[in-house]
Amino acid sequence: MNEWMNGRMMNDKHLLFAYSHIRTFTIRYSPFAIRLLPLVFLAVFFFYPLLAIFRLSLAPQGHLDLAAPAKLVSTTYYARTLWFTTWQATVSTLLTVILAMPGAYIFARYRFPGKSLLQALTTVPFVMPTIVVAAAFNALLGPRSHLNLALMALFGLQRPPINLQHTIWIILLAHVFYNYTVVLRIVGGFWANLNPRLEEAARLLGADSWRAFWQVTLPLLAPALVAAALLVFIFCFTSFGVVLILGGPRFATLEVEIYRQTVHLFNLPLAATLSLAQITLTLAMTSVYTRLQARTARPLQLRPQQTTQRWPTTWRDRALVGGNVVFMVVLLLTPLLALAERSLWTGRGYALTNYSELFVNRRGSVFFVPPVEAVRNSLAFAALTVGLALVLGVIGAYLLADRKSRLSRWLDPIFMLPLGTSAVTLGFGYIIALDRPPLNLRTSPLLIPIAHTLVAFPFVVRAVLPVLRGIHPHLRESASVLGASPARVWREIDLPIVSRALLVGAVFAFTISMGEFGATSLIARPQMPTMPIAIYRFLGQPGALNYGQALAMSTLLMLVCAMGFLSIERFRYGEVGEF
């Protein structure tokens, strides 16, 4: 090849063109088996379990049997469950959007001291495991909270005056707490880049501030607002840990009912039917989101945030910024601080008793290990998840990096499908699909990191993909011209540029694995609990010591997830990234 090129006396441009095509051919065709790894992984551990759910719901005995779907339609209890799931998700979404819009506005239009730190801290609740969120609200507003104990002592009451446990109000409050930052980030980030001159022009034409907002700003915000609202709705629609713990036996979403039918009643055909209904509704919501986004999107004249933000100068600006900052701190940080403080309380004072008890195995049974074993299990599973998710996520990101490729347009939504599937449904699919050779993994501890990887894989893809697309192709082509092999090009060109995005993806995978509760609650073996499973066990047992250990382990998990997210904020390239 080189002799032929030299004989033809090709110029540098033609040489660059030829080498780039050789490199493209090498990357596209030689490692074909490696490129298939993400697709094989999704086929085996995502689509195959979903097909098993479909088969079990419609043909539990190997032939068509509509008894379970008929029961789902004819029984009023399941209709009420579906109605409650939809109703609470709708109300939670409305409350979240209403309460978060003022915060999105001040983040979009104002600069103030501590803004970056506050923005990072307000995102911490979103990365908290749902089991920790439930424990935090128990610590803040539960019957044994310091707030209730203080009010009982002050007014001489025999019962706690604030009793939101097992009520719809604490579920709605927890959902707002959990999803507030979704609206804050998506809407606030979009709002910050809108040209403020559009609203100023409306006011010059006689519109007051409210009319300018409703007729100019709000229609422009519609794509971001719809996207944020639908994401919040999906998160609340598939809510599991919050409803299971804070709602108690009175309330059940479809997610909780799938868990109860599987674990407590072992009614697998009905659980499969509920899972199928939830998958159908989730995919329908995703389709609605796509259509609404296409209809509401419009070309805009966006501006950098430096030109759209200002310091608050008037007393009204200061009151608006200060009031929202106080509201965010109270709503988003108070439950977490109450959780940490309550974990140190022993009834007689503050001590590390609850933490030291995590190293004691008081049951002594083979099915009950010292609670600290749950920490070790979670760390081991998280390490495996990070390795698997990085390998699969990087390969998947390279498959999507070429925007013009038809394969990229098809694979992009496929890689994101696990984000729209409930973790409980996924765990249930593993129970019924992976119980026979050659995939007899039902009792294998490897099933847990596999499930966690499936959830973390899309996050790694979205963390790495924008950076890959930002690499100038001339860098790779120049290295190829100088004789570098594809492996060396990747090692010396791509890897240094993508390394920080890899760290972001690794931290995403680690925190997701540490806090995953839905799928793990179905597939974890009793003698190998993870931290969320141990917290749930403690909360389900009577006694102050069990409650204290639940809060101690929740605090440890909260600290791990918070440090992980703050690391993501440090490692990411400015605003580059899709999460």
C-alpha positions in Angstrom: 0.0 0.0 0.0 2.8 2.4 1.0 4.8 1.6 -2.2 1.7 2.2 -4.4 1.1 5.5 -2.7 4.8 6.5 -3.1 4.7 5.5 -6.7 1.7 7.7 -7.4 3.3 10.6 -5.5 0.1 11.4 -3.7 0.0 14.8 -2.1 -0.7 15.2 1.6 -4.4 15.8 1.1 -4.9 12.5 -0.7 -2.7 10.7 1.8 -4.7 12.0 4.7 -7.9 10.9 2.9 -6.6 7.4 2.3 -5.4 6.9 5.8 -8.6 8.1 7.3 -10.6 5.6 5.2 -8.2 2.8 6.2 -8.7 3.7 9.8 -12.5 3.9 9.4 -12.5 0.4 7.8 -10.3 -1.0 10.6 -12.5 0.5 13.4 -15.8 -0.4 11.7 -15.2 -4.0 10.6 -12.3 -5.6 12.5 -13.6 -5.4 16.1 -17.2 -6.4 15.0 -17.7 -8.7 18.0 -16.7 -5.9 20.4 -19.1 -3.5 18.8 -21.9 -6.0 19.4 -21.4 -6.2 23.1 -23.9 -3.5 24.1 -26.5 -5.0 21.8 -26.0 -8.5 23.1 -26.1 -7.3 26.7 -29.4 -5.5 26.1 -30.8 -8.4 24.2 -30.1 -10.9 26.9 -30.6 -8.8 30.1 -33.3 -6.4 28.9 -35.4 -7.6 26.0 -35.4 -11.2 26.9 -36.7 -10.6 30.4 -39.4 -8.3 29.0 -40.5 -10.9 26.6 -40.6 -13.4 29.4 -43.0 -11.1 31.3 -45.1 -10.8 28.2 -45.3 -14.6 27.8 -46.1 -15.2 31.4 -48.9 -12.6 31.5 -50.6 -14.0 28.4 -49.6 -17.7 28.4 -48.6 -18.8 31.9 -49.2 -22.5 31.1 -47.7 -22.3 27.6 -51.0 -21.5 25.8 -53.1 -18.4 25.6 -54.8 -17.6 29.0 -56.3 -14.2 29.6 -57.3 -14.9 33.2 -54.7 -12.6 34.7 -55.5 -9.6 32.3 -59.2 -10.2 32.8 -58.7 -10.0 36.6 -56.8 -6.8 36.1 -59.7 -5.3 34.3 -62.5 -6.7 36.3 -61.2 -6.1 39.8 -61.8 -2.6 41.1 -58.7 -2.8 43.4 -56.3 -2.8 40.5 -58.3 0.0 38.8 -57.9 2.0 42.0 -54.2 1.2 42.0 -53.8 2.5 38.5 -55.8 5.6 39.3 -53.8 6.3 42.4 -50.5 5.8 40.5 -51.6 8.3 37.9 -53.3 10.7 40.3 -50.4 11.0 42.7 -47.9 11.3 39.8 -50.0 14.2 38.3 -50.3 16.1 41.6 -46.6 15.5 42.4 -45.6 16.9 39.0 -47.8 20.0 39.3 -46.5 20.7 42.8 -42.9 20.2 41.7 -43.3 22.5 38.7 -45.1 25.2 40.6 -42.6 25.2 43.5 -39.5 24.9 41.4 -40.3 27.6 38.8 -39.3 30.6 41.0 -36.0 28.8 41.8 -35.4 28.2 38.1 -36.0 31.9 37.5 -33.4 33.2 40.0 -30.8 30.7 38.8 -31.5 31.8 35.2 -31.5 35.5 35.7 -29.4 36.4 38.8 -25.8 36.0 40.1 -25.3 35.8 43.8 -22.7 34.5 46.3 -22.6 30.8 46.8 -24.7 30.1 43.7 -22.6 27.3 42.3 -22.4 25.5 45.7 -26.2 25.9 46.2 -26.8 24.5 42.7 -24.7 21.5 43.4 -26.3 20.9 46.9 -29.8 21.2 45.5 -29.1 18.4 43.1 -27.9 16.0 45.9 -31.5 14.9 46.8 -32.1 13.7 43.2 -29.2 11.3 43.4 -30.3 10.0 46.9 -31.7 6.5 46.9 -35.4 6.5 47.4 -34.9 4.4 50.5 -32.7 7.2 52.0 -35.3 9.8 51.0 -38.0 7.8 52.9 -35.7 7.5 55.9 -34.9 11.2 55.9 -38.6 12.2 56.0 -39.2 9.7 58.7 -36.4 11.3 60.7 -37.8 14.8 60.0 -41.6 14.3 60.3 -42.0 10.8 61.8 -43.6 10.2 65.2 -40.2 9.9 66.8 -38.7 13.0 65.2 -37.2 15.7 67.4 -39.8 18.1 66.0 -42.7 16.0 67.3 -40.9 15.2 70.6 -40.3 18.9 71.2 -44.0 19.8 70.4 -45.2 17.0 72.7 -43.0 18.2 75.6 -43.9 21.9 75.0 -47.7 21.4 74.9 -47.9 18.3 77.2 -49.3 16.1 74.4 -49.5 12.3 74.6 -49.4 11.8 70.8 -47.2 13.5 68.1 -49.1 16.5 66.7 -47.5 16.1 63.2 -48.4 12.7 62.0 -47.9 12.6 58.2 -46.6 9.0 58.2 -48.6 6.7 55.9 -50.5 9.7 54.4 -50.6 11.0 50.9 -49.1 14.3 52.0 -45.8 12.9 53.0 -45.6 11.0 49.6 -46.3 14.2 47.7 -43.7 16.1 49.8 -41.1 13.5 49.3 -41.7 13.5 45.5 -41.3 17.3 45.4 -38.1 16.9 47.4 -36.8 14.2 45.1 -37.6 15.8 41.7 -37.3 19.6 42.5 -33.9 19.8 40.9 -35.1 18.2 37.6 -37.2 21.3 36.9 -34.5 23.6 38.4 -31.8 22.2 36.1 -33.7 21.6 32.9 -35.9 24.7 32.9 -33.4 27.0 34.7 -30.6 26.0 32.3 -32.8 26.7 29.2 -34.2 29.9 30.7 -30.7 31.2 31.4 -29.9 31.1 27.7 -33.1 32.8 26.5 -32.6 36.3 25.1 -34.1 38.7 27.7 -34.6 41.4 25.0 -37.7 39.5 23.9 -39.5 40.1 27.2 -38.1 43.6 27.4 -39.6 44.4 23.9 -43.0 43.1 25.1 -42.9 45.4 28.1 -41.9 48.4 25.9 -45.1 47.7 23.9 -47.2 48.1 27.0 -47.3 44.6 28.5 -46.8 44.3 32.3 -44.4 41.8 33.7 -47.0 39.0 34.1 -48.4 39.4 30.6 -44.9 39.4 29.1 -44.2 36.2 31.0 -47.4 34.4 30.0 -47.3 35.5 26.3 -43.6 35.6 25.6 -41.4 33.8 28.0 -43.7 30.8 28.9 -44.3 29.8 25.3 -40.5 29.9 24.7 -39.9 27.8 27.8 -42.5 25.2 26.7 -40.1 22.6 25.3 -37.9 22.6 28.4 -41.0 22.8 30.7 -42.7 19.9 29.0 -39.6 17.8 29.1 -39.0 18.4 32.8 -42.7 17.8 33.7 -42.8 14.6 31.9 -39.6 13.3 33.4 -41.0 14.2 36.9 -44.2 12.4 36.0 -42.4 9.2 34.9 -40.3 9.2 38.1 -43.4 9.6 40.3 -45.4 7.2 38.2 -42.8 4.5 38.8 -42.2 5.5 42.4 -41.4 2.5 44.6 -39.3 3.1 47.8 -41.0 6.3 48.8 -44.5 4.8 48.5 -43.6 1.5 50.0 -42.1 3.0 53.2 -43.8 6.3 53.6 -47.2 5.2 52.2 -47.4 2.0 54.2 -50.1 -0.6 53.5 -52.7 2.1 52.6 -51.1 3.2 49.3 -49.7 1.2 46.4 -48.5 2.3 43.0 -48.2 -0.2 40.2 -44.6 -0.6 41.1 -45.4 -1.4 44.7 -48.2 -3.8 43.7 -45.8 -5.7 41.4 -43.5 -6.1 44.4 -46.3 -7.3 46.7 -47.7 -9.8 44.2 -44.2 -11.2 43.6 -42.7 -11.3 47.1 -45.7 -11.7 49.4 -48.4 -13.5 47.3 -46.2 -15.1 44.7 -48.8 -14.5 42.1 -46.4 -14.3 39.1 -49.0 -14.2 36.3 -50.8 -11.2 37.8 -47.4 -9.5 38.6 -46.4 -10.1 35.0 -49.7 -8.5 33.8 -49.1 -5.5 36.0 -45.6 -5.2 34.7 -46.8 -5.4 31.1 -49.4 -2.6 31.8 -46.7 -0.4 33.4 -44.3 -0.9 30.5 -47.1 -0.1 28.0 -48.0 3.1 29.9 -44.4 4.2 30.2 -43.7 3.7 26.5 -46.8 5.6 25.7 -45.7 8.5 27.9 -42.3 8.5 26.1 -44.1 8.7 22.8 -46.2 11.6 23.9 -43.1 13.4 25.1 -41.4 13.0 21.7 -44.5 14.4 19.9 -45.0 17.3 22.3 -41.3 18.2 22.1 -41.5 18.2 18.2 -44.6 20.4 18.2 -43.3 22.9 20.8 -39.7 23.2 19.6 -38.9 26.4 17.7 -35.7 28.2 16.6 -34.5 30.6 19.2 -31.8 33.2 19.5 -30.0 31.9 22.6 -27.5 34.0 24.5 -24.6 33.0 26.8 -25.5 33.1 30.5 -22.9 35.8 31.2 -25.0 38.3 29.2 -28.5 37.2 30.6 -27.7 37.2 34.3 -27.3 40.2 36.7 -26.6 40.9 40.3 -29.7 41.6 42.4 -29.6 45.4 43.1 -33.1 46.4 44.2 -34.8 45.3 47.4 -37.3 43.3 45.4 -34.6 41.4 43.6 -32.8 40.7 46.9 -36.1 39.6 48.6 -36.9 37.3 45.6 -33.4 35.7 45.6 -33.1 35.5 49.4 -36.6 34.0 49.8 -36.0 31.3 47.2 -32.6 30.4 48.6 -34.1 30.0 52.1 -37.0 27.9 50.6 -34.6 25.6 48.8 -32.4 25.1 51.8 -35.4 24.3 54.0 -37.0 22.0 51.5 -34.0 20.2 50.1 -31.4 20.2 52.9 -33.4 20.0 56.1 -34.5 16.4 55.7 -31.0 15.3 55.0 -29.6 17.2 57.9 -32.4 15.7 60.1 -31.4 12.3 58.9 -27.7 12.8 59.9 -28.6 14.4 63.2 -31.1 11.7 64.2 -28.7 8.9 63.4 -26.5 10.2 66.2 -29.3 10.4 68.8 -29.6 7.5 71.2 -32.4 8.7 73.4 -30.0 9.8 76.1 -27.8 12.0 74.1 -25.6 12.0 71.0 -23.2 9.1 70.4 -22.0 6.8 67.8 -23.9 3.8 69.2 -26.1 3.3 66.1 -23.0 3.2 63.9 -21.1 0.8 66.2 -24.1 -1.5 66.2 -23.7 -1.9 62.5 -20.7 -4.2 63.2 -22.7 -6.5 65.5 -24.7 -9.6 64.4 -27.2 -10.0 67.2 -29.3 -12.5 65.4 -26.5 -15.0 64.8 -28.5 -16.7 62.0 -27.0 -17.8 58.7 -29.6 -15.6 57.0 -28.7 -12.5 59.1 -25.2 -11.2 58.7 -23.7 -8.2 60.5 -25.1 -5.0 58.9 -21.6 -3.9 57.9 -21.6 -6.8 55.5 -24.3 -4.9 53.5 -21.7 -2.1 53.1 -19.1 -4.5 51.8 -21.6 -6.2 49.5 -22.7 -2.8 48.1 -19.1 -1.7 47.5 -18.3 -5.0 45.7 -21.4 -4.8 43.5 -20.7 -1.2 42.8 -17.1 -2.0 41.7 -18.3 -4.7 39.3 -21.0 -2.3 38.0 -18.5 0.4 37.3 -16.3 -2.0 35.3 -19.2 -3.4 33.2 -21.0 -0.1 32.7 -17.8 1.7 31.5 -16.9 -1.1 29.0 -20.4 -1.2 27.6 -21.1 2.5 27.8 -17.9 3.5 26.0 -18.5 1.1 23.2 -22.1 2.3 23.0 -21.0 5.9 22.9 -18.6 5.2 20.0 -21.5 3.6 18.1 -23.5 6.7 18.6 -20.8 9.3 18.0 -21.4 9.5 14.3 -24.4 11.7 14.0 -24.9 11.0 10.3 -25.0 7.2 10.7 -28.4 5.5 10.3 -27.2 3.0 12.9 -26.7 5.8 15.4 -30.3 7.1 14.9 -31.7 3.6 15.5 -29.5 2.7 18.5 -29.8 6.0 20.4 -33.4 5.4 21.6 -32.7 1.7 22.1 -29.8 2.4 24.5 -32.1 4.8 26.4 -34.9 2.2 26.9 -33.7 1.0 30.3 -34.3 4.5 31.7 -38.0 4.2 30.9 -38.4 0.7 32.5 -39.1 0.3 36.2 -36.4 -1.4 38.3 -39.0 -3.6 39.9 -40.3 -4.8 36.5 -36.7 -5.5 35.5 -36.0 -7.5 38.7 -39.2 -9.4 38.2 -38.2 -10.2 34.6 -35.0 -11.7 35.9 -36.8 -13.9 38.3 -38.9 -15.5 35.6 -36.5 -15.5 32.7 -33.1 -16.3 34.2 -34.0 -19.5 36.1 -32.9 -22.2 33.6 -29.8 -23.2 31.7 -27.8 -21.7 30.0 -28.9 -18.5 31.9 -29.6 -20.0 35.3 -28.5 -16.9 37.2 -31.5 -16.6 39.5 -29.5 -17.4 42.7 -26.2 -16.0 41.4 -24.9 -12.9 43.1 -23.7 -11.7 39.7 -27.3 -10.9 38.8 -27.2 -7.9 41.0 -24.3 -6.0 39.3 -25.8 -7.1 35.9 -29.1 -5.4 36.9 -27.3 -2.3 38.2 -25.2 -2.1 35.0 -28.4 -2.1 32.9 -29.6 0.9 34.9 -26.2 2.7 34.8 -25.3 1.9 31.2 -27.4 4.8 29.7 -25.9 7.3 32.1 -22.4 6.3 31.0 -23.3 6.7 27.4 -24.8 10.1 27.9 -21.7 11.2 29.9 -19.2 10.1 27.3 -21.1 10.8 24.1 -21.0 14.7 24.0 -17.2 14.7 24.6 -16.6 12.1 21.9 -18.6 14.1 19.4 -16.6 17.2 20.4 -13.2 15.6 19.4 -12.0 17.2 16.1 -11.5 14.5 13.5 -8.3 16.1 12.3 -6.6 15.0 15.5 -7.2 11.4 14.8 -6.4 11.7 11.1 -3.1 13.4 11.8 -2.1 10.7 14.2 -3.0 8.1 11.5 -0.9 9.9 8.9 2.0 9.8 11.3 1.7 6.0 11.5 -0.2 5.4 14.7 -2.4 2.3 14.8 -6.1 2.7 15.7 -5.3 1.4 19.3 -2.6 4.0 19.7 -4.8 6.7 18.3 -7.4 5.8 20.9 -4.8 5.6 23.7 -3.0 8.9 22.9 -5.8 11.0 21.4 -9.2 9.9 22.6 -8.4 8.7 26.0 -6.8 11.9 27.4 -9.8 13.9 26.2 -12.5 11.5 27.3 -10.8 10.6 30.6 -12.8 13.2 32.7 -16.1 12.1 31.1 -15.1 8.5 32.0 -14.7 9.6 35.6 -18.2 11.2 35.5 -19.7 8.0 34.0 -17.9 5.8 36.6 -19.2 7.9 39.5 -22.7 7.8 38.0 -22.5 4.0 37.8 -21.1 3.8 41.3 -23.8 5.9 43.0 -26.6 4.2 41.0 -25.4 0.8 42.1 -25.0 1.9 45.7 -28.5 3.2 46.0 -30.5 0.8 43.7 -33.4 -0.7 45.6 -36.2 -1.7 43.2 -34.6 -4.6 41.3 -32.3 -5.6 44.1 -35.2 -6.1 46.5 -36.4 -8.9 44.3 -33.2 -10.6 43.3 -30.9 -10.2 46.3 -30.3 -13.3 48.4 -31.1 -12.9 52.1 -27.5 -13.6 53.2 -26.1 -11.0 50.8 -28.1 -7.8 51.4 -27.1 -4.4 50.0 -27.3 -1.2 52.0 -30.8 -0.2 50.7 -32.0 -3.8 51.5 -30.5 -3.6 55.0 -32.2 -0.1 55.6 -35.5 -1.5 54.5 -35.1 -4.5 56.9 -34.3 -2.2 59.8 -37.2 0.1 59.1 -39.5 -2.9 59.1 -38.4 -4.1 62.6 -39.7 -2.6 65.9 -37.4 -1.1 68.4 -35.3 2.1 68.8 -32.1 0.2 68.0 -33.3 -1.1 64.6 -34.6 2.4 63.8 -31.3 4.0 64.8 -29.3 1.5 62.7 -31.5 2.3 59.7 -30.8 6.0 60.0 -27.1 5.4 60.5 -26.8 3.2 57.4 -29.0 5.7 55.5 -26.6 8.5 56.5 -23.6 6.6 55.3 -25.3 5.9 51.9 -26.3 9.6 51.7 -22.7 10.7 52.2 -21.4 8.3 49.6 -24.0 9.5 47.0 -23.5 13.1 47.8 -19.7 12.9 47.5 -20.2 11.0 44.2 -22.4 13.7 42.8 -20.1 16.5 43.9 -17.3 14.6 42.2 -19.3 14.6 39.0 -19.7 18.4 39.2 -16.0 18.7 39.6 -15.0 16.3 36.8 -17.4 17.3 34.0 -16.3 19.7 31.3 -18.1 22.8 32.2 -21.7 22.3 31.1 -20.8 19.4 28.7 -22.9 16.3 29.4 -26.5 15.3 29.0 -27.4 14.8 32.6 
